[in-house]
Amino acid sequence: MNDRAAARRDPVAAPTESARSERAAYRRRPGPGRRQTVVPVVRAVCLTVGLVTAYYLLPLDGRGTARTTVLLTCGLLAVVLVFLWEVRAIVRSPSPRLKAVEALSATLALYLVLFACVYYVMERSSPGSFSEPLTRTDALYFTLTTFTTVGFGDIAARSQTGRVVTMLQMAGGLMLVGVAARVLAGAVRAGLRRQGREPPPE
């Protein structure tokens, strides 16, 4: 009763009290349980381990520039399709934030393994494309140093094709970090709105 009287006396204070009560109700809503938190993290780790294991087991020793082009094109298409499927899954997930972490891990792991495969096949197809012959581990190492912009300089692309593919990886990495992160954040908000769990504005 006192709150109503205060709201009548001060109409500006009424929305503030209402907003406070909405924020308090949002904070009281139950979050995901321990199992719901652990399962997406375990899935993300298993997927990453699975992709790296497949990278080491796949027969990538064939030669040919056409093979490299097909691998890169199909791989990038797969990355885009996986990302779009994950965005849809985030919106429908009961735990959108955790699903977004899983989605980003899956997309990133697939992206890095793809370029490691391309570098390895490229070195087999055109020896001398890089400053030293690449093993699978060397190709994965070069992919990671390029993605993280560390660039120790111990392995460098020498051929024009190698440099074009490396530039594609750099540009794609920037898009993955910038654009993809914004899309995933939007999907999380859409998922929370769908469940009526989006936090009210401050």
N, CA, C and O of each residue as an XYZ file, in Angstrom:
808
protein
N       0.840     -1.205      0.000
C       0.000      0.000      0.000
C       0.867      1.244      0.000
O       0.594      2.190     -0.738
N       1.923      1.254      0.829
C       2.827      2.400      0.871
C       3.478      2.636     -0.478
O       3.665      3.783     -0.884
N       3.834      1.535     -1.198
C       4.456      1.665     -2.516
C       3.498      2.309     -3.504
O       3.895      3.146     -4.315
N       2.204      1.903     -3.426
C       1.226      2.501     -4.341
C       1.054      3.984     -4.056
O       0.981      4.805     -4.970
N       0.992      4.313     -2.769
C       0.840      5.724     -2.406
C       2.051      6.517     -2.883
O       1.913      7.632     -3.385
N       3.258      5.925     -2.721
C       4.477      6.618     -3.154
C       4.476      6.782     -4.671
O       4.923      7.805     -5.189
N       3.974      5.771     -5.381
C       3.930      5.853     -6.848
C       2.971      6.940     -7.302
O       3.224      7.641     -8.281
N       1.826      7.075     -6.551
C       0.874      8.136     -6.908
C       1.475      9.506     -6.648
O       1.277     10.444     -7.421
N       2.231      9.611     -5.522
C       2.825     10.918     -5.206
C       3.951     11.251     -6.191
O       4.103     12.406     -6.589
N       4.754     10.226     -6.591
C       5.897     10.460     -7.466
C       5.796      9.526     -8.676
O       6.313      8.410     -8.627
N       5.142      9.961     -9.759
C       4.949      9.074    -10.913
C       6.252      8.666    -11.581
O       6.299      7.633    -12.250
N       7.324      9.461    -11.416
C       8.617      9.130    -12.022
C       9.236      7.921    -11.331
O       9.947      7.146    -11.970
N       8.978      7.748    -10.035
C       9.580      6.657     -9.265
C       8.917      5.315     -9.557
O       9.515      4.268     -9.312
N       7.669      5.332    -10.085
C       6.936      4.082    -10.312
C       7.650      3.142    -11.280
O       7.805      1.964    -10.958
N       8.099      3.612    -12.466
C       8.789      2.690    -13.376
C      10.065      2.131    -12.758
O      10.447      0.993    -13.027
N      10.730      2.950    -11.916
C      11.969      2.480    -11.298
C      11.692      1.308    -10.375
O      12.415      0.313    -10.402
N      10.657      1.414     -9.562
C      10.291      0.320     -8.655
C       9.890     -0.919     -9.449
O      10.250     -2.041     -9.094
N       9.132     -0.699    -10.539
C       8.707     -1.818    -11.373
C       9.909     -2.518    -12.002
O       9.981     -3.746    -12.039
N      10.848     -1.716    -12.494
C      12.051     -2.296    -13.109
C      12.853     -3.078    -12.092
O      13.397     -4.138    -12.401
N      12.929     -2.549    -10.865
C      13.671     -3.272     -9.811
C      13.029     -4.609     -9.506
O      13.721     -5.613     -9.341
N      11.699     -4.625     -9.431
C      11.013     -5.886     -9.120
C      11.176     -6.888    -10.256
O      11.302     -8.087    -10.004
N      11.176     -6.412    -11.523
C      11.396     -7.313    -12.660
C      12.793     -7.909    -12.616
O      12.967     -9.105    -12.848
N      13.802     -7.072    -12.318
C      15.182     -7.575    -12.240
C      15.332     -8.564    -11.110
O      16.039     -9.562    -11.250
N      14.676     -8.305     -9.986
C      14.755     -9.233     -8.845
C      14.104    -10.569     -9.198
O      14.616    -11.629     -8.838
N      12.966    -10.513     -9.909
C      12.295    -11.753    -10.312
C      13.162    -12.529    -11.289
O      13.215    -13.758    -11.230
N      13.850    -11.818    -12.196
C      14.730    -12.485    -13.154
C      15.886    -13.187    -12.433
O      16.259    -14.305    -12.788
N      16.445    -12.523    -11.421
C      17.571    -13.119    -10.677
C      17.135    -14.346     -9.907
O      17.938    -15.252     -9.682
N      15.847    -14.393     -9.489
C      15.356    -15.542     -8.717
C      15.068    -16.756     -9.579
O      14.921    -17.860     -9.055
N      14.982    -16.575    -10.908
C      14.677    -17.703    -11.778
C      15.816    -18.708    -11.751
O      16.985    -18.324    -11.778
N      15.484    -19.986    -11.697
C      16.539    -20.994    -11.605
C      17.365    -21.056    -12.876
O      16.821    -21.034    -13.980
N      18.687    -21.133    -12.719
C      19.586    -21.285    -13.861
C      19.750    -22.760    -14.181
O      19.105    -23.608    -13.564
N      20.619    -23.071    -15.151
C      20.834    -24.470    -15.496
C      21.511    -25.222    -14.358
O      22.369    -24.672    -13.669
N      21.127    -26.473    -14.164
C      21.735    -27.292    -13.121
C      23.152    -27.687    -13.487
O      23.645    -27.368    -14.569
N      23.801    -28.393    -12.560
C      25.193    -28.785    -12.777
C      25.323    -29.690    -14.001
O      26.247    -29.537    -14.801
N      24.388    -30.635    -14.140
C      24.451    -31.565    -15.276
C      24.284    -30.813    -16.589
O      24.994    -31.081    -17.558
N      23.340    -29.867    -16.622
C      23.122    -29.079    -17.835
C      24.332    -28.226    -18.170
O      24.563    -27.907    -19.336
N      25.112    -27.852    -17.152
C      26.304    -27.046    -17.380
C      27.454    -27.900    -17.890
O      28.202    -27.473    -18.770
N      27.601    -29.100    -17.345
C      28.744    -29.948    -17.671
C      28.602    -30.593    -19.041
O      29.584    -30.700    -19.776
N      27.391    -31.027    -19.397
C      27.189    -31.785    -20.641
C      27.641    -31.008    -21.883
O      28.365    -31.578    -22.699
N      27.249    -29.724    -22.073
C      27.727    -29.007    -23.261
C      29.248    -28.857    -23.296
O      29.853    -28.933    -24.366
N      29.867    -28.644    -22.134
C      31.328    -28.507    -22.087
C      31.988    -29.817    -22.492
O      32.945    -29.821    -23.266
N      31.474    -30.937    -21.966
C      32.022    -32.260    -22.311
C      31.836    -32.531    -23.799
O      32.735    -33.059    -24.455
N      30.648    -32.164    -24.342
C      30.401    -32.370    -25.769
C      31.380    -31.567    -26.611
O      31.901    -32.068    -27.607
N      31.634    -30.313    -26.212
C      32.560    -29.454    -26.959
C      33.969    -30.041    -26.948
O      34.644    -30.060    -27.978
N      34.415    -30.523    -25.781
C      35.753    -31.118    -25.673
C      35.837    -32.386    -26.518
O      36.822    -32.591    -27.228
N      34.814    -33.238    -26.448
C      34.799    -34.488    -27.222
C      34.805    -34.207    -28.724
O      35.482    -34.895    -29.487
N      34.049    -33.194    -29.141
C      34.002    -32.845    -30.557
C      35.368    -32.359    -31.039
O      35.824    -32.740    -32.117
N      36.011    -31.522    -30.238
C      37.332    -31.015    -30.605
C      38.343    -32.153    -30.703
O      39.104    -32.235    -31.666
N      38.344    -33.033    -29.696
C      39.249    -34.193    -29.706
C      38.955    -35.086    -30.911
O      39.876    -35.590    -31.554
N      37.664    -35.280    -31.215
C      37.278    -36.101    -32.359
C      37.760    -35.519    -33.675
O      38.248    -36.249    -34.538
N      37.625    -34.199    -33.837
C      38.065    -33.552    -35.076
C      39.585    -33.637    -35.244
O      40.076    -33.904    -36.341
N      40.325    -33.409    -34.159
C      41.791    -33.485    -34.236
C      42.236    -34.928    -34.515
O      43.169    -35.159    -35.283
N      41.558    -35.892    -33.882
C      41.877    -37.301    -34.133
C      41.607    -37.668    -35.590
O      42.419    -38.343    -36.223
N      40.461    -37.220    -36.125
C      40.130    -37.481    -37.531
C      41.175    -36.845    -38.453
O      41.543    -37.424    -39.475
N      41.645    -35.657    -38.086
C      42.676    -34.965    -38.874
C      43.938    -35.824    -38.994
O      44.550    -35.889    -40.060
N      44.318    -36.472    -37.912
C      45.529    -37.303    -37.939
C      45.292    -38.650    -38.622
O      46.245    -39.283    -39.076
N      44.047    -39.094    -38.701
C      43.760    -40.413    -39.265
C      43.329    -40.381    -40.728
O      43.492    -41.368    -41.445
N      42.778    -39.250    -41.176
C      42.282    -39.169    -42.557
C      43.416    -39.336    -43.567
O      44.528    -38.859    -43.337
N      43.139    -40.013    -44.685
C      44.168    -40.146    -45.739
C      44.282    -38.846    -46.545
O      43.497    -38.615    -47.465
N      45.238    -38.020    -46.207
C      45.408    -36.716    -46.851
C      46.665    -36.646    -47.706
O      47.133    -35.553    -48.023
N      47.223    -37.800    -48.085
C      48.507    -37.800    -48.776
C      48.394    -37.704    -50.288
O      49.411    -37.724    -50.982
N      47.169    -37.599    -50.817
C      47.022    -37.479    -52.266
C      47.555    -36.146    -52.759
O      47.600    -35.167    -52.015
N      47.954    -36.120    -54.011
C      48.497    -34.901    -54.603
C      47.485    -34.298    -55.567
O      46.560    -34.970    -56.024
N      47.678    -33.027    -55.864
C      46.822    -32.365    -56.851
C      46.251    -31.062    -56.335
O      45.706    -30.999    -55.233
N      46.384    -30.004    -57.158
C      45.867    -28.688    -56.778
C      44.355    -28.700    -56.712
O      43.756    -28.039    -55.863
N      43.730    -29.465    -57.621
C      42.262    -29.546    -57.630
C      41.758    -30.118    -56.313
O      40.725    -29.683    -55.804
N      42.476    -31.085    -55.760
C      42.087    -31.691    -54.483
C      42.116    -30.644    -53.364
O      41.234    -30.615    -52.506
N      43.137    -29.790    -53.387
C      43.248    -28.735    -52.370
C      42.088    -27.755    -52.491
O      41.500    -27.364    -51.483
N      41.753    -27.356    -53.717
C      40.664    -26.400    -53.940
C      39.322    -26.977    -53.488
O      38.532    -26.305    -52.825
N      39.078    -28.246    -53.865
C      37.821    -28.900    -53.475
C      37.741    -29.024    -51.960
O      36.690    -28.780    -51.369
N      38.860    -29.407    -51.327
C      38.889    -29.551    -49.864
C      38.574    -28.227    -49.184
O      37.778    -28.182    -48.246
N      39.199    -27.143    -49.655
C      38.975    -25.827    -49.041
C      37.536    -25.358    -49.252
O      36.901    -24.872    -48.316
N      37.016    -25.501    -50.481
C      35.657    -25.038    -50.780
C      34.613    -25.813    -49.983
O      33.737    -25.220    -49.352
N      34.711    -27.143    -50.016
C      33.740    -27.976    -49.285
C      33.872    -27.769    -47.779
O      32.877    -27.757    -47.054
N      35.113    -27.605    -47.315
C      35.333    -27.398    -45.888
C      34.726    -26.093    -45.393
O      34.087    -26.059    -44.341
N      34.926    -25.011    -46.157
C      34.355    -23.714    -45.756
C      32.831    -23.766    -45.783
O      32.166    -23.188    -44.923
N      32.281    -24.465    -46.781
C      30.824    -24.639    -46.836
C      30.330    -25.406    -45.607
O      29.291    -25.079    -45.035
N      31.086    -26.424    -45.214
C      30.719    -27.202    -44.022
C      30.763    -26.331    -42.766
O      29.888    -26.437    -41.907
N      31.784    -25.467    -42.657
C      31.888    -24.565    -41.500
C      30.663    -23.658    -41.424
O      30.085    -23.479    -40.352
N      30.266    -23.083    -42.567
C      29.094    -22.185    -42.603
C      27.821    -22.940    -42.227
O      27.010    -22.440    -41.447
N      27.645    -24.144    -42.781
C      26.437    -24.925    -42.484
C      26.375    -25.335    -41.012
O      25.318    -25.266    -40.385
N      27.521    -25.763    -40.467
C      27.563    -26.122    -39.034
C      27.232    -24.908    -38.182
O      26.491    -25.012    -37.204
N      27.783    -23.754    -38.553
C      27.532    -22.531    -37.780
C      26.049    -22.167    -37.809
O      25.473    -21.843    -36.770
N      25.426    -22.218    -38.983
C      24.000    -21.875    -39.089
C      23.132    -22.868    -38.310
O      22.161    -22.478    -37.663
N      23.489    -24.149    -38.376
C      22.746    -25.156    -37.620
C      22.879    -24.908    -36.120
O      21.916    -25.070    -35.370
N      24.079    -24.513    -35.686
C      24.304    -24.233    -34.264
C      23.516    -23.005    -33.806
O      22.994    -22.982    -32.692
N      23.430    -21.989    -34.661
C      22.647    -20.783    -34.313
C      21.193    -21.167    -34.090
O      20.563    -20.713    -33.135
N      20.663    -22.007    -34.978
C      19.275    -22.465    -34.821
C      19.116    -23.269    -33.528
O      18.114    -23.134    -32.825
N      20.108    -24.102    -33.222
C      20.044    -24.918    -32.003
C      20.107    -24.049    -30.750
O      19.485    -24.380    -29.741
N      20.850    -22.940    -30.800
C      20.955    -22.030    -29.646
C      19.585    -21.444    -29.320
O      19.176    -21.407    -28.160
N      18.872    -20.981    -30.369
C      17.563    -20.348    -30.167
C      16.584    -21.323    -29.517
O      15.741    -20.913    -28.719
N      16.688    -22.624    -29.856
C      15.746    -23.617    -29.337
C      16.237    -24.298    -28.064
O      15.490    -25.064    -27.456
N      17.457    -24.041    -27.652
C      18.030    -24.740    -26.504
C      17.460    -24.218    -25.183
O      17.173    -23.026    -25.072
N      17.291    -25.086    -24.180
C      16.863    -24.619    -22.864
C      17.964    -23.834    -22.143
O      17.685    -23.101    -21.193
N      19.217    -23.989    -22.595
C      20.352    -23.248    -22.017
C      21.117    -22.568    -23.147
O      22.173    -23.053    -23.553
N      20.598    -21.447    -23.665
C      21.210    -20.819    -24.846
C      22.670    -20.408    -24.651
O      23.477    -20.544    -25.569
N      23.014    -19.906    -23.461
C      24.399    -19.462    -23.242
C      25.376    -20.626    -23.335
O      26.419    -20.521    -23.981
N      25.031    -21.741    -22.684
C      25.908    -22.912    -22.725
C      25.982    -23.486    -24.138
O      27.045    -23.927    -24.577
N      24.864    -23.479    -24.843
C      24.850    -23.972    -26.222
C      25.711    -23.086    -27.107
O      26.338    -23.576    -28.046
N      25.752    -21.779    -26.820
C      26.586    -20.864    -27.606
C      28.065    -21.173    -27.419
O      28.840    -21.110    -28.374
N      28.459    -21.505    -26.193
C      29.852    -21.890    -25.935
C      30.197    -23.142    -26.728
O      31.255    -23.227    -27.351
N      29.293    -24.108    -26.694
C      29.497    -25.353    -27.448
C      29.568    -25.066    -28.948
O      30.403    -25.635    -29.650
N      28.699    -24.189    -29.435
C      28.663    -23.863    -30.866
C      29.949    -23.194    -31.314
O      30.501    -23.529    -32.362
N      30.425    -22.245    -30.513
C      31.657    -21.543    -30.872
C      32.839    -22.498    -30.879
O      33.696    -22.418    -31.760
N      32.893    -23.401    -29.904
C      33.976    -24.392    -29.846
C      33.946    -25.295    -31.073
O      34.985    -25.560    -31.678
N      32.756    -25.768    -31.440
C      32.630    -26.672    -32.590
C      33.031    -25.970    -33.882
O      33.777    -26.525    -34.689
N      32.536    -24.753    -34.077
C      32.841    -24.015    -35.303
C      34.324    -23.701    -35.399
O      34.935    -23.847    -36.458
N      34.898    -23.267    -34.283
C      36.320    -22.910    -34.264
C      37.204    -24.127    -34.520
O      38.156    -24.054    -35.298
N      36.890    -25.243    -33.867
C      37.687    -26.464    -34.057
C      37.608    -26.928    -35.510
O      38.625    -27.296    -36.096
N      36.415    -26.915    -36.093
C      36.253    -27.330    -37.488
C      37.026    -26.406    -38.424
O      37.656    -26.868    -39.375
N      36.978    -25.119    -38.160
C      37.679    -24.116    -38.982
C      39.191    -24.341    -38.950
O      39.843    -24.332    -39.994
N      39.741    -24.539    -37.766
C      41.192    -24.711    -37.627
C      41.665    -26.026    -38.242
O      42.694    -26.066    -38.916
N      40.914    -27.100    -38.009
C      41.290    -28.401    -38.577
C      41.203    -28.350    -40.105
O      42.032    -28.947    -40.792
N      40.203    -27.640    -40.637
C      40.071    -27.506    -42.083
C      41.332    -26.887    -42.686
O      41.887    -27.422    -43.646
N      41.781    -25.769    -42.130
C      42.952    -25.099    -42.704
C      44.233    -25.908    -42.482
O      45.139    -25.864    -43.313
N      44.315    -26.637    -41.383
C      45.465    -27.520    -41.189
C      45.501    -28.584    -42.283
O      46.568    -28.890    -42.816
N      44.338    -29.151    -42.620
C      44.249    -30.135    -43.702
C      44.687    -29.522    -45.030
O      45.442    -30.134    -45.785
N      44.207    -28.308    -45.307
C      44.529    -27.650    -46.579
C      46.027    -27.398    -46.673
O      46.621    -27.655    -47.720
N      46.658    -26.902    -45.606
C      48.101    -26.638    -45.631
C      48.897    -27.925    -45.832
O      49.884    -27.952    -46.568
N      48.457    -28.976    -45.174
C      49.163    -30.261    -45.280
C      49.072    -30.812    -46.712
O      50.073    -31.244    -47.284
N      47.854    -30.791    -47.284
C      47.656    -31.276    -48.652
C      48.409    -30.396    -49.647
O      48.976    -30.894    -50.619
N      48.411    -29.086    -49.400
C      49.105    -28.155    -50.289
C      50.601    -28.445    -50.322
O      51.216    -28.430    -51.388
N      51.182    -28.706    -49.163
C      52.608    -29.010    -49.101
C      52.915    -30.321    -49.817
O      53.969    -30.456    -50.438
N      51.989    -31.298    -49.733
C      52.184    -32.561    -50.451
C      52.026    -32.355    -51.962
O      52.740    -32.972    -52.753
N      51.096    -31.493    -52.355
C      50.836    -31.260    -53.781
C      51.933    -30.421    -54.430
O      52.356    -30.694    -55.553
N      52.386    -29.404    -53.712
C      53.409    -28.490    -54.247
C      54.508    -28.306    -53.204
O      54.481    -27.336    -52.446
N      55.471    -29.223    -53.157
C      56.558    -29.090    -52.173
C      57.262    -27.744    -52.327
O      57.493    -27.276    -53.442
N      57.594    -27.138    -51.212
C      58.229    -25.824    -51.233
C      57.241    -24.691    -51.068
O      57.634    -23.525    -51.101
N      55.938    -25.012    -50.887
C      54.934    -23.962    -50.668
C      55.189    -23.230    -49.358
O      54.795    -22.074    -49.197
N      55.853    -23.910    -48.420
C      56.163    -23.317    -47.114
C      57.668    -23.352    -46.879
O      58.400    -24.045    -47.586
N      58.113    -22.613    -45.900
C      59.550    -22.468    -45.657
C      60.206    -23.768    -45.206
O      61.432    -23.872    -45.213
N      59.414    -24.754    -44.817
C      59.923    -26.081    -44.474
C      58.829    -27.102    -44.733
O      57.647    -26.759    -44.717
N      59.211    -28.366    -44.974
C      58.187    -29.398    -45.187
C      57.288    -29.513    -43.955
O      57.757    -29.439    -42.819
N      55.989    -29.696    -44.201
C      55.026    -29.729    -43.099
C      54.580    -31.151    -42.792
O      54.123    -31.873    -43.678
N      54.715    -31.545    -41.541
C      54.025    -32.729    -41.056
C      52.613    -32.297    -40.667
O      52.285    -31.113    -40.742
N      51.792    -33.230    -40.260
C      50.436    -32.853    -39.826
C      50.487    -31.935    -38.608
O      49.726    -30.974    -38.503
N      51.389    -32.249    -37.705
C      51.518    -31.397    -36.508
C      52.011    -30.008    -36.890
O      51.536    -29.013    -36.342
N      52.968    -29.926    -37.835
C      53.461    -28.623    -38.301
C      52.334    -27.807    -38.931
O      52.229    -26.601    -38.705
N      51.488    -28.478    -39.727
C      50.380    -27.775    -40.385
C      49.380    -27.240    -39.359
O      48.885    -26.121    -39.492
N      49.086    -28.047    -38.333
C      48.168    -27.601    -37.275
C      48.786    -26.465    -36.471
O      48.102    -25.516    -36.088
N      50.089    -26.573    -36.220
C      50.819    -25.531    -35.493
C      50.805    -24.209    -36.272
O      50.566    -23.148    -35.695
N      51.064    -24.278    -37.589
C      51.048    -23.075    -38.424
C      49.656    -22.459    -38.438
O      49.514    -21.237    -38.395
N      48.621    -23.305    -38.499
C      47.237    -22.813    -38.485
C      46.939    -22.054    -37.195
O      46.346    -20.976    -37.223
N      47.353    -22.623    -36.071
C      47.086    -21.980    -34.775
C      47.864    -20.687    -34.605
O      47.321    -19.702    -34.104
N      49.137    -20.673    -35.017
C      49.924    -19.436    -34.865
C      49.383    -18.333    -35.767
O      49.431    -17.156    -35.410
N      48.864    -18.715    -36.946
C      48.265    -17.715    -37.838
C      46.957    -17.191    -37.254
O      46.708    -15.985    -37.262
N      46.119    -18.104    -36.745
C      44.822    -17.699    -36.190
C      44.995    -16.790    -34.972
O      44.267    -15.809    -34.819
N      45.955    -17.113    -34.108
C      46.150    -16.325    -32.883
C      47.028    -15.100    -33.113
O      47.332    -14.367    -32.172
N      47.437    -14.874    -34.366
C      48.296    -13.742    -34.768
C      49.616    -13.710    -34.007
O      50.211    -12.646    -33.839
N      50.080    -14.882    -33.543
C      51.384    -14.932    -32.859
C      52.486    -14.820    -33.900
O      53.373    -13.975    -33.779
N      52.435    -15.673    -34.927
C      53.367    -15.587    -36.038
C      54.831    -15.591    -35.632
O      55.514    -14.575    -35.760
N      55.319    -16.723    -35.146
C      56.725    -16.791    -34.723
C      57.683    -16.629    -35.901
O      58.834    -16.235    -35.708
N      57.231    -16.925    -37.103
C      58.090    -16.781    -38.274
C      58.911    -18.016    -38.593
O      59.653    -18.021    -39.575
N      58.796    -19.079    -37.773
C      59.558    -20.295    -38.049
C      58.998    -21.051    -39.248
O      59.744    -21.735    -39.949
N      57.686    -20.936    -39.492
C      57.065    -21.504    -40.691
C      56.347    -20.361    -41.407
O      55.574    -19.623    -40.798
N      56.609    -20.227    -42.692
C      55.972    -19.156    -43.459
C      55.570    -19.692    -44.830
O      56.211    -20.590    -45.376
N      54.490    -19.120    -45.376
C      54.052    -19.493    -46.721
C      54.969    -18.832    -47.742
O      55.206    -17.626    -47.680
N      55.487    -19.628    -48.687
C      56.386    -19.096    -49.708
C      55.707    -18.945    -51.064
O      55.941    -17.965    -51.772
N      54.871    -19.908    -51.424
C      54.217    -19.854    -52.740
C      53.066    -18.850    -52.719
O      52.539    -18.503    -51.662
N      52.692    -18.393    -53.919
C      51.571    -17.460    -54.030
C      50.279    -18.114    -53.542
O      49.479    -17.479    -52.854
N      50.079    -19.375    -53.896
C      48.870    -20.084    -53.450
C      48.848    -20.192    -51.933
O      47.815    -19.961    -51.305
N      49.987    -20.542    -51.345
C      50.076    -20.649    -49.887
C      49.757    -19.341    -49.202
O      49.097    -19.323    -48.163
N      50.222    -18.247    -49.778
C      49.960    -16.929    -49.172
C      48.490    -16.525    -49.326
O      47.917    -15.905    -48.431
N      47.883    -16.879    -50.464
C      46.455    -16.568    -50.663
C      45.609    -17.333    -49.643
O      44.701    -16.770    -49.031
N      45.918    -18.630    -49.465
C      45.153    -19.436    -48.513
C      45.359    -18.918    -47.084
O      44.419    -18.886    -46.290
N      46.594    -18.514    -46.762
C      46.876    -17.963    -45.424
C      46.096    -16.668    -45.202
O      45.573    -16.433    -44.113
N      46.019    -15.824    -46.244
C      45.232    -14.589    -46.124
C      43.747    -14.905    -45.940
O      43.051    -14.233    -45.178
N      43.263    -15.944    -46.650
C      41.873    -16.362    -46.459
C      41.623    -16.788    -45.016
O      40.589    -16.465    -44.431
N      42.589    -17.521    -44.447
C      42.434    -17.947    -43.056
C      42.409    -16.742    -42.115
O      41.606    -16.690    -41.183
N      43.302    -15.766    -42.367
C      43.334    -14.554    -41.520
C      42.012    -13.805    -41.583
O      41.456    -13.426    -40.552
N      41.503    -13.588    -42.813
C      40.236    -12.863    -42.973
C      39.085    -13.645    -42.340
O      38.229    -13.070    -41.668
N      39.074    -14.961    -42.562
C      38.027    -15.787    -41.966
C      38.097    -15.804    -40.456
O      37.065    -15.833    -39.786
N      39.314    -15.787    -39.904
C      39.478    -15.746    -38.455
C      38.918    -14.466    -37.858
O      38.276    -14.486    -36.808
N      39.167    -13.346    -38.542
C      38.617    -12.069    -38.061
C      37.090    -12.094    -38.096
O      36.437    -11.612    -37.170
N      36.521    -12.656    -39.166
C      35.057    -12.754    -39.250
C      34.515    -13.679    -38.169
O      33.474    -13.409    -37.569
N      35.230    -14.770    -37.927
C      34.778    -15.732    -36.919
C      34.740    -15.084    -35.542
O      33.796    -15.283    -34.778
N      35.779    -14.305    -35.232
C      35.847    -13.671    -33.910
C      34.851    -12.520    -33.804
O      34.206    -12.350    -32.769
N      34.722    -11.724    -34.877
C      33.864    -10.543    -34.819
C      32.409    -10.824    -35.152
O      31.538    -10.738    -34.286
N      32.149    -11.159    -36.402
C      30.775    -11.328    -36.876
C      30.096    -12.515    -36.199
O      28.969    -12.400    -35.718
N      30.792    -13.668    -36.164
C      30.177    -14.874    -35.600
C      29.830    -14.678    -34.130
O      28.782    -15.134    -33.672
N      30.707    -14.002    -33.387
C      30.435    -13.774    -31.972
C      29.171    -12.930    -31.789
O      28.384    -13.180    -30.875
N      28.975    -11.931    -32.657
C      27.772    -11.098    -32.567
C      26.518    -11.897    -32.923
O      25.473    -11.743    -32.292
N      26.637    -12.753    -33.943
C      25.489    -13.579    -34.344
C      25.114    -14.539    -33.216
O      23.934    -14.722    -32.919
N      26.120    -15.150    -32.592
C      25.847    -16.072    -31.485
C      25.216    -15.328    -30.304
O      24.299    -15.843    -29.664
N      25.706    -14.119    -30.018
C      25.114    -13.338    -28.925
C      23.654    -13.010    -29.224
O      22.810    -13.056    -28.329
N      23.353    -12.677    -30.486
C      21.969    -12.422    -30.878
C      21.106    -13.666    -30.744
O      19.947    -13.584    -30.338
N      21.678    -14.832    -31.090
C      20.935    -16.083    -30.964
C      20.652    -16.403    -29.498
O      19.581    -16.911    -29.165
N      21.612    -16.105    -28.624
C      21.405    -16.319    -27.184
C      20.262    -15.450    -26.687
O      19.392    -15.923    -25.956
N      20.258    -14.166    -27.086
C      19.171    -13.262    -26.662
C      17.826    -13.750    -27.183
O      16.822    -13.697    -26.473
N      17.810    -14.233    -28.445
C      16.553    -14.740    -29.015
C      16.082    -15.973    -28.244
O      14.886    -16.135    -27.999
N      17.020    -16.840    -27.863
C      16.655    -18.024    -27.090
C      16.105    -17.675    -25.725
O      15.141    -18.284    -25.261
N      16.721    -16.683    -25.073
C      16.234    -16.260    -23.759
C      14.862    -15.597    -23.863
O      13.999    -15.800    -23.009
N      14.669    -14.798    -24.922
C      13.352    -14.164    -25.131
C      12.285    -15.222    -25.350
O      11.169    -15.107    -24.842
N      12.634    -16.262    -26.115
C      11.684    -17.342    -26.403
C      11.219    -18.033    -25.126
O      10.089    -18.515    -25.046
N      12.099    -18.076    -24.132
C      11.760    -18.714    -22.856
C      11.243    -17.713    -21.829
O      10.887    -18.087    -20.712
N      11.204    -16.426    -22.220
C      10.783    -15.407    -21.259
C      11.816    -15.174    -20.180
O      11.481    -14.768    -19.068
N      13.094    -15.433    -20.512
C      14.146    -15.314    -19.492
C      15.112    -14.191    -19.800
O      16.136    -14.058    -19.128
N      14.806    -13.365    -20.820
C      15.738    -12.286    -21.138
C      15.735    -11.266    -19.998
O      14.668    -10.852    -19.544
N      16.921    -10.856    -19.532
C      16.950     -9.884    -18.452
C      16.330     -8.563    -18.890
O      16.576     -8.113    -20.009
N      15.540     -7.937    -18.040
C      14.941     -6.647    -18.393
C      16.009     -5.584    -18.513
O      17.070     -5.711    -17.902
N      15.758     -4.529    -19.290
C      16.764     -3.462    -19.451
C      17.042     -2.789    -18.117
O      16.181     -2.699    -17.241
N      18.292     -2.315    -17.994
C      18.670     -1.628    -16.749
C      17.952     -0.300    -16.629
O      18.143      0.419    -15.648
